[in-house]
C-alpha cells in the first residue's frame, strides 16, 4: 500500500512567525501533538508538544512566557518528508530510524498530507493482529519516575530516553502517568502564575504528583495487539503501561506497533 492511502489530507499548519501560544491553541482545538510549520505555504519545519516542553523547561529560556517565543525558534528545521507513492513499510522504517512521530507527505514539492504513528495504529486490527500478544512486542525496559520526583527530573528523563510518556510508580505500584503534553502545560501554567523573580527557585518545588494523570489505564501482557490498538484509537493514548500482578512489567507504545507493522510489511 502506498502512503497516500493512509495519510491524513486534512492539513493543519502553523506559520513560522506565529508564537507558541498560537500552536498551543491549534494542538487543543484539533487534538494533535505536532504541526507542520510553513512560510508562505512552503514547508519549513515541524513542531511538537515534546519540542515545546523541552524548550520551556530549558534554563536558557526560563522566565519567558510562551507568547514571547516564535515558532521558528522552537521548530525542527530539517524536516524529513516522503513522496506520496512510497510504500508503508518504507515510511515506517524512516520514522523508526529517525525517531520521529510523523512525516509530511509530498507530491511535486508540495505538501499534500501528513502521516503519523497513530495512522499506522489503525492498521493493527484484524485477524493477523489478534494472534500477536502484547508481551511479544512490548518494551520491557521501562523508564519511570516517582510521584515525589521533581518536574525538571521528569523532563530530563524523557529527553534522555527519547520518550513522550513515563509511568509514575510508588512502592512498585502504578499510580499515574506523565506525558510530554502534561509537561508542556505545566511549564506554561507555571510561567503564567509565578512571578519571574521567583521562577528559578520555585520550579524545583513542582513535583510529578502535581501534574500526573492518576488512575491510569493499563493493559495485560496477554492482550492482543488488535485490542490494544483499538484502545489507543478510542482514547488517543500513545502508550499504555503493561501490568502483571500489580506491577509494571513493560510499556506498549505506538512505536512498538509501528515497529511490528514495519517488520510485517518487509
PyMOL commands that set and color helices and strands:
alter all, ss='L'
color gray80, all
select helices_A, chain A and resi 3-5+20-30+49-56+59-61+66-68+71-73+88-98+117-121+127-130+134-137+151-161+180-193+196-205+208-211+225-235+254-265
alter helices_A, ss='H'
color red, helices_A
select strands_A, chain A and resi 13-15+34-39+42-48+81-83+102-107+110-116+144-145+165-170+173-179+213-214+218-219+239-244+247-253
alter strands_A, ss='S'
color yellow, strands_A
deselect
rebuild
show_as cartoon
